Each structure stands twice: as structure tokens, then as C-alpha cells.
Amino acid sequence: MDIIIRPAELSDVPFMRRLLEGYLDFTVSTLRRYSKDEIEEARNRFCNELEHRLRKKTFISFVAENNGIPLGFCLLEHIKERITGQWEIHINNIAVEQHAMGKMVSNRIVDRIHDYAKEHGIPVITGDIAVSNRRSMMFAIRYFKYKPEKVVLLKFL
């Protein structure tokens, strides 16, 4: 498979939106007591913001494609670390078509994220992964040597 990684274009938004609609469930903690309606509302709100944020460049995005067919994408943000004020790249989402999983698409996307951070002189990349999304967590730790930085605790009263 000949995968290229290119900057996203506004014409990619329908593809991205479709994948996000299926993937948002992976980003929601199974410990939260969200109703299906609340999850659906959050998904719609995020997808509706997507084009606006890409246009304003508050999201940076890359698309993986093979022969002009999109296979996956990432959404990144420049954020400031709260203590030092140093810029970091935050991975908001990585999503890949089901049929392209296991074909190194995510690896190529993550390599591009690393290159992007280096090109911009940004030494730290962060991302949030729900503990219940074990597959993504193991992928990031095992293949890309990310380290868990903190754990958010939750208790309902």
C-alpha cells in the first residue's frame, strides 16, 4: 500500500466527520454516565466545530491516503504547558478507516505528527486516551514510546 500523508483540506471535512462519528465513542470514558443523547449531542457539536476550526487553523490536520482515497487523519492543536508556558502539540484525534487498520496507516500518521513537531521546534507531544481504550494506549506506549503522564480519578457521589 502506497500511503501518503498530506495536509488536510476543507474538502476532507465530510470524510473526517464520517470517521469521527464512529470514533467519538472511543474517546468517552466508560465510567462516565452519559446518556446516548448527551454523547450524540457532543459528537454533533464537535463535528460542527471541525470545519470552523480547520478554517481558523486552531486545528492542524493531516490526511493519510492511498491512490487519492483517504484512509485516516489526525487533528492536532498547539497548546501551552500550564507551568512553563512552553508550546506543545496535543493530539486531539487519530482516526483510521476500519479496512485500513493493521496496514501501518496510524504509524505513518504518528510519524508525520512527530515530524511536524520537530519542524516547528516543539519538543513535547501530548494526547488524551481513555483508559478503556486499551488498544490505542498500548499502541502509543509500545510502538511510539509515549509515557503515561497522569491519571484522572473519578468518583460519583
N, C-alpha and C positions, 0 to 999 in steps of 0.2 A: 504494500500500500504506500503510495507516494503522498505523504501528508505535508502540506504547507501550513504555516501559521502566519496569518496576516492581521493587520489592524481591522477591527470591526467597522462596518459602515452602517448608516441608518437603514439601509435596505436589508440588513441582517436581523433587524428587530423582530419581525414575525417568527423567524426560526428560533431566536433566543427566547422569546416569550413562550413559544410552544414547549421548549425544553424546561424552562423554569416552572411552568405549570405542573409538570410531573416531578420536578426535583425539590420543590419547596418543602415537601413533606420530610425530606431527609435532614433539613436544617432545623426542624422544630423538635425540641426535646420531647421524648415520650413521657416524661414526668409531668409536663405541663397539662393542665386540664382544659385545653382549648376545645371549644366545640368545632364541629366541621364548618359551621358558618363563619366563625372567627378566623379559622385558618384560610378559608376561601376569600374572605374579605382582605386579609393581609396579603395573600397571593395577588389578588387583583390590584391592590394599592401599589405593591412593589412593581408589578409588570407595567402598570400605567405610568409610573415614575421613570421606567427604564429609558424610553426614548428621550425624555426631557434631560435626564442626567447624562446620557451619551452626547447629546447635542451641546450641553453646557460643559462637557468634559469633566464632570465630577465623578464619572466612572470612566475608567480606561478599559478597553476590551480587545481581546484577540480572538479570532475565529480559526479553528482547525478545519481544513477542507482537503478533499481528495477529488481531483478532476472537477473542480468547481462546485462540488457538493459539500455543504457544511456538515461537519461531524460532531463538533463540540465548540465550546467557548469558555472564556473566563471573564469575570468582572473584577476589576481592581480599583482601589481607592488609595490616594495619598492621604495619610493621616499623620498627626503629630503625636509622638510619645508623650504621655502626660507629665512626666517628671523632667526630662531633658529638653523637650520640645523638638527633638530630632525627628526628621521625616522618616516614615516607614511606608512600605507598600502593604496594604491589607487586602488579602484575597477574600472577596465577598462571596463569589460563587465560581465553581468549575462544574460544567455540565457536559456530558457526552451522550450521544445517541446510543441507545441500547445495543444496536447491531455493531457498533464500533468499539465497545468495551473489550478490553483484553488485546487491543491492537496498537497499543502504545500511544494512543491519542492523548490521554491525560498526561503521560510523561512528556510528550512534546509541548503541550500547553504549559506545564510547570517549568520546563526548561526555558521557554520564552519569557515567563514571568521573571525567572532569575536573571536572564539577560537584560530585560527591561530595567530591573532594579539596579543592576551594575551600570548600565548606560546612563542612568540618572544619578549615580553616586549615592544610592540609598542602600545602606548595609544591612537592613533588617526587613524581613518579610513576616507578616503575621496572618493568621486566619483562624476563624472560629469553626469548630466542628462539634456537633452534639455528641456526647459520649455514646449515645445509642447508635451513632453512625460509625460502627466499629471498622467497617471496610475502608472508609475514607481515612480514618485515623491511622490505621495500620499502614495504609499506602503512604501517607505523608511521613510517618516515622521511619518505616522500613526503607523505602526507596529514595527518599529525599532528605533524610536525616533531620527532619524537624523535631523539636523538643517540646514536650508539653510545658507550658509556662505557668498556668494557673488553673485551678478548678473552681467553678462557681457552684456553691452549695445551695440547695433548695429545700425548704420545709413549708408545708401548708399547715396553717393553724385552724 
